[in-house]
Amino acid sequence: MPTKKKPQVTAVKKPNTGGAVKKGGGGAAAADRRHELLHTAAEVFAEQGYNATTVRKIADHAGMLAGSLYYHFDSKESMLEEILRTFLDELWDGYDSVLEAGLGPRETLAALVTESFKEIDRHRAAVAIYQKESRQLVAQERFVFLAESQRKFEKAWLSTLERGVADRVFRADLDVRLTYRFVRDTVWVAASWYRPGGQHSAEEIARQYLSMVLDGIAVRE
């Protein structure tokens, strides 16, 4: 399932304002406050779980009254939708650039892994929410975009692996679906332990990860 040091609060490129409550102006200050609240909500959702999180809990962590939170959002569902859409919009901006670059299968796989770790750096809490909650959320009409993104995600990774096998870059005996699941799960589980600003950057972790994965699936000389 994504500004550089404050995850989850990057500007929404395609704002979804269907659930947001708009009252008056406020300009940049109001936008900044809105982003701060989304960041706080994402952290609370990731830590406590979506169902266990109430608007009051989010407001408490934000240092405000629950009623004041409704000035910016009409529900916790609206907040979660915007958090996840922001993450996935940015993820696909990066993925689409990679897929349209005309790279070889090995280079494409490496670039997709690197983009994934960059998104964990930018949107760690959103990734954790996506990992924990998406199976239940897709049953709701407003979150159907999660299933659509998952299908697109799977197609991109499987086609890259299949192309690598066909081009004899990856091993002929490779089970591409099993490999896809392994790569997907081991990349995104990093959201459970990675912290922005830690000892290793997202790019460094991606390099280490790729050195292990690619040595296992590449054709041996």
MIDOSE-1310 file (N, C-alpha, C; in nm, 2 decimals, decimal comma, always signed):
residues 221
mptk	+0,05/-0,07/+0,00/+0,00/+0,00/+0,00/+0,06/+0,09/+0,00; +0,39/+0,53/-0,09/+0,39/+0,68/-0,03/+0,43/+0,53/-0,03; +0,76/+1,62/+0,17/+0,70/+1,53/+0,27/+0,82/+1,47/+0,34; +0,87/+1,53/+0,39/+0,99/+1,45/+0,39/+1,02/+1,40/+0,53
kkpq	+0,98/+1,47/+0,63/+1,01/+1,42/+0,76/+0,88/+1,40/+0,84; +0,77/+1,45/+0,79/+0,65/+1,44/+0,86/+0,56/+1,35/+0,78; +0,55/+1,22/+0,81/+0,47/+1,13/+0,73/+0,33/+1,16/+0,75; +0,25/+1,11/+0,66/+0,10/+1,12/+0,67/+0,04/+1,25/+0,65
vtav	+0,12/+1,36/+0,64/+0,06/+1,49/+0,63/+0,10/+1,56/+0,50; +0,14/+1,49/+0,40/+0,18/+1,55/+0,27/+0,05/+1,61/+0,21; +0,06/+1,71/+0,13/-0,05/+1,77/+0,07/-0,13/+1,67/-0,02; -0,25/+1,67/-0,02/-0,33/+1,58/-0,10/-0,34/+1,64/-0,24
kkpn	-0,29/+1,56/-0,34/-0,28/+1,60/-0,48/-0,42/+1,61/-0,54; -0,51/+1,51/-0,50/-0,64/+1,51/-0,56/-0,74/+1,51/-0,44; -0,76/+1,62/-0,38/-0,84/+1,62/-0,25/-0,97/+1,56/-0,27; -1,00/+1,48/-0,17/-1,14/+1,42/-0,16/-1,21/+1,50/-0,05
tgga	-1,30/+1,59/-0,09/-1,36/+1,67/+0,01/-1,50/+1,63/+0,04; -1,54/+1,52/-0,01/-1,68/+1,48/+0,00/-1,72/+1,47/+0,15; -1,63/+1,43/+0,24/-1,67/+1,41/+0,38/-1,62/+1,52/+0,47; -1,54/+1,62/+0,41/-1,49/+1,72/+0,49/-1,59/+1,83/+0,51
vkkg	-1,59/+1,89/+0,63/-1,68/+2,00/+0,66/-1,60/+2,13/+0,63; -1,65/+2,21/+0,54/-1,59/+2,33/+0,51/-1,67/+2,45/+0,57; -1,59/+2,52/+0,66/-1,66/+2,64/+0,72/-1,57/+2,76/+0,71; -1,61/+2,85/+0,64/-1,53/+2,98/+0,63/-1,40/+2,96/+0,56
ggga	-1,31/+3,06/+0,59/-1,18/+3,05/+0,52/-1,07/+3,00/+0,61; -0,96/+3,08/+0,63/-0,86/+3,03/+0,71/-0,73/+3,02/+0,64; -0,73/+3,00/+0,51/-0,61/+2,99/+0,43/-0,51/+2,89/+0,47; -0,39/+2,93/+0,46/-0,28/+2,84/+0,49/-0,28/+2,78/+0,63
aaad	-0,31/+2,87/+0,72/-0,31/+2,82/+0,86/-0,42/+2,71/+0,88; -0,53/+2,73/+0,82/-0,64/+2,62/+0,84/-0,59/+2,49/+0,77; -0,53/+2,51/+0,65/-0,48/+2,39/+0,58/-0,37/+2,32/+0,66; -0,28/+2,39/+0,72/-0,18/+2,33/+0,81/-0,24/+2,26/+0,93
rrhe	-0,34/+2,32/+0,99/-0,40/+2,26/+1,10/-0,47/+2,13/+1,06; -0,53/+2,13/+0,94/-0,60/+2,01/+0,89/-0,50/+1,90/+0,87; -0,39/+1,93/+0,81/-0,28/+1,83/+0,79/-0,23/+1,77/+0,92; -0,21/+1,86/+1,02/-0,17/+1,81/+1,15/-0,27/+1,72/+1,21
llht	-0,40/+1,75/+1,20/-0,50/+1,66/+1,25/-0,51/+1,53/+1,18; -0,48/+1,53/+1,05/-0,47/+1,40/+0,97/-0,36/+1,32/+1,02; -0,24/+1,38/+1,04/-0,13/+1,31/+1,10/-0,16/+1,25/+1,23; -0,22/+1,33/+1,32/-0,26/+1,27/+1,45/-0,35/+1,16/+1,44
aaev	-0,46/+1,17/+1,36/-0,55/+1,06/+1,34/-0,49/+0,94/+1,28; -0,40/+0,95/+1,19/-0,33/+0,84/+1,13/-0,25/+0,76/+1,23; -0,18/+0,83/+1,32/-0,10/+0,77/+1,43/-0,19/+0,69/+1,52; -0,31/+0,76/+1,56/-0,40/+0,69/+1,65/-0,46/+0,57/+1,59
faeq	-0,51/+0,58/+1,46/-0,56/+0,47/+1,39/-0,46/+0,35/+1,38; -0,34/+0,38/+1,35/-0,24/+0,28/+1,34/-0,21/+0,21/+1,47; -0,21/+0,29/+1,58/-0,17/+0,23/+1,71/-0,29/+0,16/+1,77; -0,41/+0,21/+1,77/-0,52/+0,16/+1,84/-0,62/+0,08/+1,76
gyna	-0,61/+0,09/+1,63/-0,70/+0,02/+1,54/-0,82/+0,12/+1,51; -0,87/+0,10/+1,39/-0,97/+0,19/+1,34/-1,10/+0,18/+1,42; -1,15/+0,06/+1,44/-1,27/+0,04/+1,52/-1,27/+0,09/+1,66; -1,15/+0,07/+1,72/-1,13/+0,12/+1,86/-1,11/+0,26/+1,88
ttvr	-1,09/+0,33/+1,77/-1,06/+0,48/+1,77/-1,19/+0,56/+1,76; -1,21/+0,65/+1,85/-1,33/+0,74/+1,84/-1,28/+0,88/+1,81; -1,37/+0,96/+1,77/-1,34/+1,10/+1,74/-1,29/+1,17/+1,86; -1,34/+1,13/+1,98/-1,29/+1,19/+2,10/-1,15/+1,15/+2,13
kiad	-1,11/+1,03/+2,10/-0,97/+0,99/+2,12/-0,87/+1,07/+2,03; -0,92/+1,09/+1,90/-0,83/+1,17/+1,81/-0,82/+1,31/+1,86; -0,93/+1,37/+1,91/-0,93/+1,50/+1,96/-0,85/+1,52/+2,08; -0,85/+1,42/+2,17/-0,77/+1,42/+2,29/-0,62/+1,42/+2,25
hagm	-0,58/+1,34/+2,16/-0,44/+1,34/+2,11/-0,40/+1,47/+2,04; -0,50/+1,53/+1,98/-0,47/+1,66/+1,92/-0,48/+1,78/+2,01; -0,52/+1,75/+2,14/-0,53/+1,86/+2,23/-0,64/+1,96/+2,21; -0,76/+1,90/+2,17/-0,87/+1,98/+2,14/-1,00/+1,91/+2,18
lags	-1,11/+1,98/+2,18/-1,24/+1,92/+2,21/-1,29/+1,85/+2,09; -1,37/+1,74/+2,12/-1,42/+1,66/+2,00/-1,50/+1,74/+1,91; -1,58/+1,83/+1,97/-1,67/+1,92/+1,89/-1,59/+2,01/+1,79; -1,47/+2,05/+1,83/-1,38/+2,13/+1,75/-1,33/+2,06/+1,63
lyyh	-1,31/+1,92/+1,64/-1,26/+1,84/+1,53/-1,36/+1,84/+1,42; -1,49/+1,85/+1,45/-1,59/+1,85/+1,35/-1,59/+1,98/+1,26; -1,52/+2,08/+1,31/-1,50/+2,19/+1,22/-1,43/+2,16/+1,10; -1,34/+2,06/+1,10/-1,25/+2,02/+0,99/-1,30/+1,90/+0,92
fdsk	-1,36/+1,80/+0,99/-1,40/+1,68/+0,93/-1,54/+1,64/+0,99; -1,62/+1,57/+0,91/-1,75/+1,53/+0,96/-1,76/+1,40/+1,03; -1,65/+1,32/+1,02/-1,65/+1,19/+1,08/-1,51/+1,13/+1,08; -1,49/+1,03/+1,16/-1,36/+0,96/+1,15/-1,34/+0,88/+1,02
esml	-1,46/+0,84/+0,96/-1,45/+0,78/+0,82/-1,39/+0,87/+0,72; -1,43/+1,00/+0,73/-1,38/+1,10/+0,63/-1,23/+1,12/+0,65; -1,18/+1,12/+0,78/-1,04/+1,13/+0,80/-0,96/+1,01/+0,75; -1,01/+0,89/+0,77/-0,94/+0,77/+0,73/-0,94/+0,77/+0,58
eeil	-1,05/+0,80/+0,51/-1,05/+0,80/+0,37/-0,95/+0,90/+0,31; -0,94/+1,01/+0,36/-0,84/+1,11/+0,31/-0,70/+1,06/+0,34; -0,67/+1,00/+0,45/-0,54/+0,95/+0,49/-0,50/+0,84/+0,38; -0,59/+0,75/+0,36/-0,55/+0,64/+0,26/-0,55/+0,69/+0,12
rtfl	-0,63/+0,78/+0,08/-0,63/+0,83/-0,06/-0,50/+0,91/-0,08; -0,46/+0,98/+0,02/-0,33/+1,06/+0,00/-0,21/+0,96/-0,02; -0,21/+0,86/+0,07/-0,10/+0,76/+0,06/-0,10/+0,69/-0,08; -0,22/+0,65/-0,12/-0,22/+0,57/-0,25/-0,20/+0,66/-0,37
delw	-0,25/+0,78/-0,37/-0,23/+0,87/-0,48/-0,08/+0,89/-0,50; -0,01/+0,92/-0,39/+0,13/+0,94/-0,40/+0,21/+0,81/-0,44; +0,17/+0,70/-0,38/+0,23/+0,57/-0,42/+0,22/+0,55/-0,57; +0,10/+0,57/-0,63/+0,08/+0,55/-0,77/+0,15/+0,65/-0,86
dgyd	+0,17/+0,77/-0,81/+0,25/+0,87/-0,88/+0,39/+0,81/-0,90; +0,44/+0,76/-0,80/+0,58/+0,70/-0,81/+0,58/+0,57/-0,89; +0,49/+0,48/-0,87/+0,48/+0,36/-0,94/+0,46/+0,38/-1,09; +0,37/+0,47/-1,12/+0,34/+0,50/-1,27/+0,47/+0,55/-1,34
svle	+0,54/+0,64/-1,27/+0,66/+0,69/-1,33/+0,76/+0,58/-1,35; +0,77/+0,48/-1,26/+0,86/+0,37/-1,28/+0,81/+0,28/-1,40; +0,68/+0,25/-1,40/+0,63/+0,16/-1,50/+0,63/+0,22/-1,64; +0,63/+0,35/-1,65/+0,64/+0,42/-1,78/+0,78/+0,45/-1,83
aglg	+0,88/+0,42/-1,75/+1,01/+0,46/-1,78/+1,08/+0,36/-1,88; +1,02/+0,25/-1,91/+1,08/+0,16/-2,01/+1,21/+0,09/-1,96; +1,21/+0,06/-1,83/+1,32/-0,01/-1,77/+1,31/-0,16/-1,79; +1,43/-0,23/-1,78/+1,43/-0,37/-1,78/+1,36/-0,42/-1,66
pret	+1,32/-0,55/-1,65/+1,25/-0,61/-1,54/+1,32/-0,60/-1,41; +1,45/-0,63/-1,41/+1,53/-0,62/-1,28/+1,53/-0,47/-1,23; +1,55/-0,38/-1,32/+1,55/-0,24/-1,28/+1,42/-0,19/-1,24; +1,31/-0,24/-1,30/+1,18/-0,20/-1,27/+1,14/-0,26/-1,13
laal	+1,18/-0,38/-1,10/+1,15/-0,44/-0,97/+1,23/-0,36/-0,86; +1,35/-0,33/-0,89/+1,43/-0,25/-0,79/+1,37/-0,11/-0,77; +1,32/-0,05/-0,87/+1,26/+0,09/-0,86/+1,13/+0,08/-0,78; +1,05/-0,02/-0,80/+0,93/-0,04/-0,73/+0,95/-0,06/-0,58
vtes	+1,05/-0,14/-0,55/+1,08/-0,17/-0,41/+1,13/-0,04/-0,35; +1,21/+0,04/-0,42/+1,26/+0,16/-0,36/+1,15/+0,26/-0,34; +1,06/+0,27/-0,44/+0,94/+0,36/-0,42/+0,86/+0,32/-0,30; +0,84/+0,19/-0,28/+0,76/+0,14/-0,17/+0,82/+0,18/-0,04
fkei	+0,95/+0,17/-0,02/+1,02/+0,21/+0,10/+1,01/+0,36/+0,12; +1,02/+0,44/+0,02/+1,00/+0,58/+0,03/+0,86/+0,62/+0,08; +0,76/+0,54/+0,03/+0,63/+0,57/+0,08/+0,61/+0,53/+0,23; +0,68/+0,42/+0,27/+0,67/+0,39/+0,41/+0,73/+0,50/+0,49
drhr	+0,84/+0,57/+0,44/+0,90/+0,68/+0,51/+0,81/+0,80/+0,52; +0,73/+0,82/+0,41/+0,64/+0,94/+0,41/+0,51/+0,91/+0,48; +0,46/+0,79/+0,47/+0,33/+0,76/+0,52/+0,33/+0,63/+0,60; +0,42/+0,62/+0,70/+0,43/+0,50/+0,78/+0,30/+0,46/+0,84
aava	+0,23/+0,55/+0,91/+0,11/+0,52/+0,97/+0,00/+0,47/+0,88; -0,01/+0,54/+0,76/-0,11/+0,51/+0,66/-0,09/+0,37/+0,61; +0,04/+0,33/+0,59/+0,07/+0,20/+0,54/+0,03/+0,09/+0,65; +0,06/+0,12/+0,77/+0,02/+0,03/+0,88/-0,13/+0,01/+0,88
iyqk	-0,20/+0,12/+0,87/-0,35/+0,12/+0,86/-0,40/+0,03/+0,75; -0,34/+0,06/+0,63/-0,37/-0,02/+0,51/-0,35/-0,17/+0,53; -0,24/-0,20/+0,59/-0,21/-0,34/+0,62/-0,31/-0,41/+0,71; -0,35/-0,34/+0,82/-0,43/-0,40/+0,92/-0,58/-0,39/+0,88
esrq	-0,62/-0,29/+0,82/-0,77/-0,26/+0,81/-0,83/-0,28/+0,67; -0,75/-0,29/+0,56/-0,81/-0,29/+0,43/-0,91/-0,40/+0,40; -0,88/-0,52/+0,45/-0,97/-0,63/+0,42/-1,11/-0,60/+0,47; -1,12/-0,54/+0,59/-1,26/-0,50/+0,64/-1,31/-0,38/+0,57
lvaq	-1,23/-0,29/+0,54/-1,28/-0,16/+0,49/-1,33/-0,17/+0,35; -1,28/-0,27/+0,27/-1,33/-0,28/+0,13/-1,47/-0,32/+0,12; -1,53/-0,37/+0,23/-1,67/-0,40/+0,23/-1,76/-0,28/+0,23; -1,70/-0,16/+0,26/-1,78/-0,04/+0,26/-1,76/+0,04/+0,13
erfv	-1,87/+0,09/+0,08/-1,87/+0,15/-0,06/-1,76/+0,26/-0,07; -1,75/+0,34/+0,04/-1,66/+0,46/+0,03/-1,51/+0,41/+0,02; -1,48/+0,29/+0,05/-1,34/+0,24/+0,05/-1,32/+0,14/-0,06; -1,41/+0,13/-0,16/-1,39/+0,04/-0,27/-1,26/+0,07/-0,35
flae	-1,21/+0,19/-0,34/-1,09/+0,22/-0,41/-0,97/+0,14/-0,36; -0,98/+0,09/-0,24/-0,87/+0,01/-0,19/-0,85/-0,12/-0,27; -0,97/-0,18/-0,30/-0,96/-0,31/-0,38/-0,92/-0,28/-0,52; -0,96/-0,17/-0,58/-0,91/-0,13/-0,71/-0,76/-0,11/-0,71
sqrk	-0,71/-0,04/-0,61/-0,57/-0,02/-0,61/-0,49/-0,15/-0,59; -0,55/-0,24/-0,51/-0,48/-0,37/-0,49/-0,47/-0,45/-0,61; -0,58/-0,45/-0,70/-0,57/-0,52/-0,82/-0,47/-0,46/-0,92; -0,46/-0,33/-0,92/-0,36/-0,26/-1,00/-0,22/-0,29/-0,95
feka	-0,20/-0,29/-0,82/-0,08/-0,32/-0,76/-0,03/-0,46/-0,80; -0,12/-0,56/-0,78/-0,08/-0,70/-0,81/-0,04/-0,71/-0,96; -0,12/-0,65/-1,05/-0,09/-0,66/-1,19/+0,05/-0,61/-1,22; +0,09/-0,49/-1,16/+0,21/-0,43/-1,19/+0,33/-0,52/-1,15
wlst	+0,32/-0,58/-1,03/+0,43/-0,66/-0,98/+0,44/-0,79/-1,05; +0,32/-0,86/-1,07/+0,32/-0,99/-1,14/+0,38/-0,97/-1,29; +0,33/-0,87/-1,36/+0,38/-0,85/-1,49/+0,53/-0,82/-1,50; +0,58/-0,75/-1,40/+0,73/-0,73/-1,39/+0,80/-0,86/-1,37
lerg	+0,76/-0,94/-1,28/+0,82/-1,07/-1,25/+0,81/-1,16/-1,38; +0,69/-1,17/-1,44/+0,67/-1,25/-1,56/+0,76/-1,21/-1,67; +0,78/-1,08/-1,69/+0,87/-1,03/-1,79/+1,01/-1,07/-1,76; +1,05/-1,06/-1,63/+1,18/-1,10/-1,60/+1,21/-1,25/-1,63
vadr	+1,11/-1,34/-1,61/+1,13/-1,48/-1,64/+1,14/-1,50/-1,79; +1,05/-1,43/-1,86/+1,05/-1,44/-2,01/+1,17/-1,39/-2,07; +1,23/-1,29/-2,01/+1,36/-1,23/-2,07/+1,48/-1,30/-2,01; +1,46/-1,41/-1,93/+1,57/-1,49/-1,87/+1,66/-1,40/-1,78
vfra	+1,60/-1,30/-1,72/+1,67/-1,22/-1,62/+1,64/-1,29/-1,48; +1,52/-1,34/-1,46/+1,49/-1,41/-1,34/+1,48/-1,56/-1,37; +1,50/-1,64/-1,27/+1,50/-1,79/-1,29/+1,38/-1,84/-1,35; +1,40/-1,94/-1,44/+1,29/-2,00/-1,51/+1,19/-2,08/-1,42
dldv	+1,24/-2,13/-1,31/+1,16/-2,21/-1,22/+1,09/-2,12/-1,11; +1,09/-1,99/-1,13/+1,04/-1,90/-1,03/+0,88/-1,90/-1,03; +0,83/-1,92/-0,92/+0,68/-1,91/-0,90/+0,65/-1,76/-0,88; +0,60/-1,70/-0,99/+0,59/-1,55/-0,98/+0,49/-1,51/-0,88
rlty	+0,38/-1,58/-0,86/+0,28/-1,54/-0,76/+0,33/-1,55/-0,62; +0,40/-1,66/-0,59/+0,46/-1,68/-0,46/+0,56/-1,57/-0,43; +0,64/-1,54/-0,54/+0,75/-1,44/-0,52/+0,68/-1,30/-0,50; +0,58/-1,27/-0,57/+0,51/-1,15/-0,55/+0,46/-1,13/-0,41
rfvr	+0,40/-1,24/-0,36/+0,35/-1,23/-0,22/+0,46/-1,21/-0,12; +0,57/-1,28/-0,14/+0,68/-1,27/-0,05/+0,74/-1,12/-0,05; +0,76/-1,07/-0,17/+0,81/-0,94/-0,19/+0,72/-0,83/-0,13; +0,59/-0,85/-0,16/+0,49/-0,75/-0,11/+0,49/-0,75/+0,04
dtvw	+0,48/-0,87/+0,10/+0,46/-0,88/+0,25/+0,59/-0,83/+0,32; +0,70/-0,87/+0,27/+0,83/-0,84/+0,34/+0,86/-0,69/+0,33; +0,82/-0,63/+0,22/+0,84/-0,48/+0,20/+0,74/-0,40/+0,30; +0,61/-0,43/+0,29/+0,52/-0,35/+0,36/+0,52/-0,37/+0,51
vaas	+0,56/-0,49/+0,56/+0,57/-0,51/+0,70/+0,67/-0,42/+0,77; +0,76/-0,36/+0,69/+0,85/-0,26/+0,74/+0,79/-0,15/+0,81; +0,66/-0,12/+0,78/+0,59/-0,01/+0,84/+0,57/-0,03/+0,99; +0,58/-0,16/+1,03/+0,56/-0,19/+1,18/+0,68/-0,16/+1,26
wyrp	+0,80/-0,14/+1,20/+0,92/-0,11/+1,27/+1,00/+0,01/+1,23; +0,98/+0,05/+1,10/+1,05/+0,16/+1,05/+1,01/+0,29/+1,11; +1,10/+0,38/+1,14/+1,07/+0,51/+1,19/+1,15/+0,61/+1,11; +1,09/+0,71/+1,05/+1,16/+0,82/+0,98/+1,26/+0,88/+1,07
ggqh	+1,38/+0,91/+1,01/+1,48/+0,98/+1,08/+1,57/+0,89/+1,16; +1,55/+0,76/+1,14/+1,63/+0,66/+1,22/+1,77/+0,64/+1,16; +1,83/+0,53/+1,20/+1,97/+0,51/+1,16/+1,99/+0,49/+1,01; +1,89/+0,42/+0,95/+1,89/+0,39/+0,81/+1,78/+0,47/+0,73
saee	+1,82/+0,52/+0,62/+1,72/+0,59/+0,54/+1,64/+0,49/+0,46; +1,53/+0,53/+0,40/+1,45/+0,44/+0,32/+1,53/+0,39/+0,20; +1,61/+0,47/+0,14/+1,69/+0,42/+0,03/+1,79/+0,32/+0,07; +1,85/+0,34/+0,18/+1,95/+0,24/+0,23/+1,89/+0,11/+0,26
iarq	+1,77/+0,11/+0,33/+1,70/-0,01/+0,36/+1,66/-0,08/+0,23; +1,61/-0,01/+0,13/+1,58/-0,07/+0,00/+1,69/-0,13/-0,07; +1,81/-0,07/-0,06/+1,93/-0,13/-0,12/+1,97/-0,27/-0,05; +1,96/-0,27/+0,08/+1,99/-0,39/+0,15/+1,89/-0,50/+0,12
ylsm	+1,76/-0,46/+0,12/+1,66/-0,56/+0,08/+1,67/-0,61/-0,06; +1,70/-0,53/-0,15/+1,72/-0,57/-0,29/+1,84/-0,66/-0,31; +1,94/-0,64/-0,23/+2,06/-0,73/-0,24/+2,03/-0,87/-0,20; +1,93/-0,88/-0,11/+1,89/-1,02/-0,07/+1,79/-1,08/-0,16
vldg	+1,69/-1,00/-0,21/+1,59/-1,05/-0,29/+1,64/-1,09/-0,43; +1,71/-0,99/-0,49/+1,76/-1,01/-0,63/+1,86/-1,12/-0,64; +1,94/-1,14/-0,54/+2,03/-1,26/-0,54/+1,96/-1,39/-0,54; +1,84/-1,39/-0,49/+1,76/-1,51/-0,48/+1,68/-1,55/-0,60
iavr	+1,64/-1,44/-0,68/+1,56/-1,47/-0,79/+1,63/-1,45/-0,93; +1,74/-1,39/-0,93/+1,81/-1,36/-1,06/+1,88/-1,49/-1,11; +1,89/-1,50/-1,24/+1,96/-1,61/-1,31/+2,11/-1,60/-1,26; +2,16/-1,72/-1,23/+2,30/-1,72/-1,18/+2,39/-1,74/-1,30
e	+2,50/-1,66/-1,30/+2,59/-1,66/-1,41/+2,67/-1,80/-1,41
